[in-house]
């Protein structure tokens, strides 16, 4: 996408062509009117061409003790409309402790001007963004409780503007560095990564260090671009890390607007899940990207939906539900 700041020729703008005679007073009135109109337009152009400043992350930690938790996973959801509304209602019917996202939170270009209608209008009660600009603070139930219950990861559509991820980072109030972070809730450690970044080496080092410190029963990593996928977008090689030997249980991603569960042969017990049916659009499943001899795969592409997960110290249950079948899971895995 290209971004252009327009210029206006002042002399061309105020040039007046007429035939016949005008009084000096009438000519002055026309010129003054043109000047005011020009200044009004110029102020809007200057504002649209200015870049926003990044709000520095606070750097706090999130570690909440709980014997049992329920959380939801949504992805590729941030496009205001009926599909997003139905997915949001499905998620809210579960009364989750919190929500995580696999990216593309704010279509099409990740701009501040669309962030409220694409995110706040549906999930504002879960977002405690106390350091966001006042006009973008959600002021819902999470604000009343003083507890953030919404933990996104960035997608390519969140950075498709001249300010890149600044609108996303200024809107959300997230742990640690915000671009990538860890939080602990109950029996699970969660690791949100930024797969939009060109170079992920620093994140990889950080990720392995954090995993070595983990004492929870389960580890879940989530980000946008899938290492492996059965959708139309390619596998993302830069995110093909050694999750299996790092004691990761689930790798959650989006980008492809499908639900897909993959298990690599020889690495049983580690699940790669693509969850991109949050409300933007529907893609078709495709087996082109995967070798059947290397992966066991389940794929669903019929309708929008979300993941409901329940975790205790003894069991992690992950279920995908569609908006057309809200009481019976389309897919289910149990990790003990």
N, C-alpha and C positions, 0 to 999 in steps of 0.2 A: 504494500500500500504506500502511496506517495502523499506527502503532506506539503501543501503550498501556502505560503503567506503572500497575499495579494498586495499590490501597490496601486495607488491611484494618482494619476497626474492631476495636480491641483489646477494647473492652468487649463487643461482640457476640461476639467470638471466644471469650472466656473465660466468657461467661455459661453458667451451669449450671442446667438445669431438672431437678428430680427430684420424685418423690412419695415420701412416707414419710420415714424418719429416716436421716441419715448421721452417723457420728461426726465430731468435729472433725478427727481425724487423717486420716480418709478424704477429707474435703473438701479438706484441705491438699494431699494427694497428687494429687488431680485437678487442682487449680489449678496446681500446679507442673508437672505434665505438660503442661497446656495452654500454659503460659508457654514451656516449652522448645520445643514444637512451633511456636508462633507465632514465636519468635525465629529458628528454623531457616528457616521459610518467608520471613520478612522479609529475611534475609540474601541469599537467592536473588533476591528481587524487587529489592533495591537494586542487586545486581550486574548484573541484566539491564537495569536502567534507566540504568546509567551509560554514558557515552560513552567511547570509547577516544581516547587521545592520538596525534597523528600523529608518527611518527618522521621527523625532518628528513632530507631527501635528502643524500647525501654529495657529490654533484656531480662524480663522476669522469667521465672520457672513455673510450670504447672504440674503439680503432683497431687492427685486427689485419691485418697484411700476409699475403697468400697469393696464389699464382699461380692457384689454382683453388679454388672453394668449392662445397659442396653444402648447401643449406638447405631446410627444410620450412616450409610455411605451413598453419596450422590455424585454424579459426574456429568460434565457437558450439559449443564442444566440452565445456565444463566441467560435465558431468552424469554422475556415476559410473554405470557400467553397461556392458553388453556392446558397444554401438556405440562408446563412447569407447575401450574397451579394444582393439577391433579396429583403430580408426584409429591409436591409439598404437603398436600392433605393426607396422602398415604403415609408419609414420614411422620407427620404430627400425630396420626392415629396411634402410633406406637409409643408416644410419649418418651422419646429417647433422652438419655442423659446428655448426649451431645451428638453433633453431626460432623463428619469429615467429608472432604470433597476431593475428587480426582481431577480438578482443573476445569478451565473454561467456565469461569464463574460469571463472566460479564461480556456477552456478545454485543456487537460484532468485534469491537476494537478496544475493549477494556477501558473506556473513557469514564471519567467521573460523572459526566452528565447522564449516563445510563445506569449507574451503579445502584441507585435506589430502586428504580423500577424493575431491575433484573435480579436483585438480591434481597434488599431490605423488605420489599413488599411481600415476600414469601417466607423469608427466614429471619426477619428482624428480631423476633423474640428470643433467638438463640445467640445473638451477636452482642457482645459487650465491647464495643470499640470506643473506649473512653478517651483515647488520645487522637481520634479523628477530628477533622474540622467540625465545628458545632452543627452545621447544616447537614452533615452526613452521619451523625450519630444516630443509632437506631432507637434508643430510648424505650425499649420494650421490656419484657420480663427479665432478660439477662441483665439489663441495666439495673432493674429493681433489686435483683439478687446480688449484683456485683460479681457475677461469675460468667466467664465466657464459655459458651457451649457450641461454638462453631469454629472448626479448624480446617481451613482450606489448603490446597496446594495450587500453585499457579499453572495456567495453561497458555498455549500460544495466543489465544484470543484475548487473554488478559494483558498481553504485552504488545498488541498490534496497533500502537499509537506512538506519537513522537516522544512521549514521556515513559514509554515502555512499562515497567511494572510499578511505577510510582503511584498511579491511582489505586491500584490493588493494595500496595503496602501502606498507603496513607489511610485507606478506608478501614482495613482490618487492624486489630490490636492483637498481636500474636507473640508467642514465647520467643525468647532468645534472639536470634538474628532476623526473624520473620521470613526471610527468603527461604530458609530451610530451618527446621527446628524439631525438637523432641518434646513430647509431653507424656506423662504417665497418668492413667486413670484406671483404678482398680487393678486387675491382674494383667493389664496390657501396657506395653510401651509402644508408642506411636512415633514414627519418624516421617515427617513431611519433607520431601525433597523438591528442588526446583529443576525440572528437566528442560525448562525453557533455556537455561543458561547454556552458552556455547561450550564452555569448559566446565566439567563437573568433577575434576580431580580433587579439588579442595573439599567438596561435599563428600566424596567417596572416603577420603581419609577421616573426616569428621564422623561419618556414619559408622565406620568400623570401630572407631574409638568409643562411640556411644554404645554400640552393641556389647563391647567388652565390659562396660559398666552396668549393663542391664541385669536386674535381679528379679524381673517379673516372669510370670509363667509363659507369657506369649509376647512375640515381637511382630508388629505389623508395619510395613513401610508402604507409603503411598505417594504417588506423583502422577504426572499427566501422560507422558509418552511411554507406551508399553514396550518392555524389552522383547516380549513375544506376543503375537496377536493373531487372531483368526478373523480380522477385519480388513478393510480395504487399504488402510494406512500401513506402511511397512513396519517391520520390527525396528526397534531403536537400539542400535548396537552400543551406543555410549552408555546405556543404562543396563547392559547385561553384566551385572556384577555377580560376585560369589555369594548369593543370598543363602544357598543351601548350607554351606559350611559355616555360615555366620549365625546359624540358629534362628533364621527368619521363618515365620510360619506362613505369612501371606504377603504377596506383593500386589497391591491394588493400583490400578491405573485407569485411564480413560482414553480420550482422543478418538478412538473408534466408537461410534454410536451404536454399540451392541452390548450384550452381556455375554462374557465368555469366561469359562473356567478351564485352565490348562494345568496339567501336571507332567513334568518332564520325567521320562523313564530313567530310572536310576537315582532320581531325587524325590522319591515318593515322600509325601508329607509336607512338601512345599507347594503351595498353590499360587499360580499367577491368575489374577482375576481382572478382567477388563470390564469396567462398569461406566458406560457412557450414555445411558438411556434416561438422563435426568430431565429432558424436556426440549432440547434444541431441535433435533431431527433424528430420523431413523436410518441406519445403514443396513446393509445385508451382510450376513456372515460369509466368510470366504476362507478356504483352507489353503490358499495359494502360499501364504507366508510361512506355513508350518509343515514340517515333515512328520507324516503319520507314524513313522517308525521311531520318532523321537518324543512325541507328545501324545498324551491322552487328552482329548478335548471335548468340551460341551459348549455349544453356542446357541444363543437365543436372540432373535431380532424382530419379534412380532409387535412389541408394544413398549411403551415407556415404563420405567419402574425404578426401584431402589433396593439397596441391601439393608436388611435388618440383622444385627449381630448381637449375641448375648454372650457374656464372658464371666466365668468364675475362675477360681484358682484351679479347678479340676476339668473345666470344659469350655471350649469356644465353639459356638454354633453360629454359622453364617448362612443366611437364607436370602435369596433374591425373589422379590415379589413384583408383579406387574400391576399397573393401574386397572387392567381388565380382569385381574384375578387376585384381588387383594387379600384373600384369606388362605389361599393354598400356595405354597412356595413353588416357583418354577424350578429352582435348584436349591440344594442344601448340602452343606458339608459340616462334619463334626470333627473337631480336633481335641484330643484328650491329652 
